[in-house]
Amino acid sequence: MLTETFLYVKYHASMTSSSVVETSRSTRAKESRAKKLLSEVRQMSRVSQQEEGLLNHAQAAAVLEVSTRRVGELVELGKLTRWDFLGRTYVSVREVLDRREGDVKAGRPVRSVAQRIRAAAKILGSYDAVNAAIDAITPEPKKRAGRER
């Protein structure tokens, strides 16, 4: 009986001491995580002030009138700077507004006259008399008129 009581007390005493150690470890871990989060929030605040604010990709896409995928491409190309805070990705408001004001046109840039002449010369250089005869004999296909309603 005495042995059973001793084992009971010893078991519960060890359970209590181990749970206290675990509690202090978890408390330290929580405090460490809280310090890291606070540090990241402060850094985000500093960057936000420097960059005149931060936008997520969806917000930047709305401002630039492009898709969120295109915003991601602009970040990959280095046209916009990527900022990661608290597990999220942001871009600079200043850079987004500069890009919007830059009035960047969609699609390929217009080729200069010299570039067009160079392209035509390259095509004509690979063109032979047989191809020219075939093109002269073969009529151009007629374009179909759109359906009338």
Steps between C-alpha positions, in 0.01 A plus 500: 500500500779740589682414176186569295451837669865589444476410130177700469653810657823460302306464170285809560794704623697417186196578285466838666868589465512392135185694419654809664812459284287453188291805591810716544637375165176578320487842667854576381414380150190721492700800620765434235235479226337817627835685489563383144152607388537840667838547332350411161207739555743782582705425188181492290402838643840650409488362145141614460600856588798493261296359213194719566302189591481135403244319284431132457496361145121526463501866600795578271322321213192716551706821496699396190192351329678168439461148638655383827705257292646794307593671828685180594679508164599865554647402837693210342629730225620749761263776385339502847676428831371211707455542876412202723355564845305273733479230234350730237641663188474873432618754241580869538223756449760746368621254233144404402400866458822576306422212266140616458609859427764370257208399276662174393321365192392139474651269240819521300666836453470660156795414276701779344527542121852354504378192689216449251735532200740251660215250556377540139854449366535184707174362359590593142846346544343157556247549218584333169354517147288186546325645804443828315343315202273295727388813685430676168287211367311421820214743561455655841216336695193720530403611845160386613251763598379479860168337568209731451236515769 
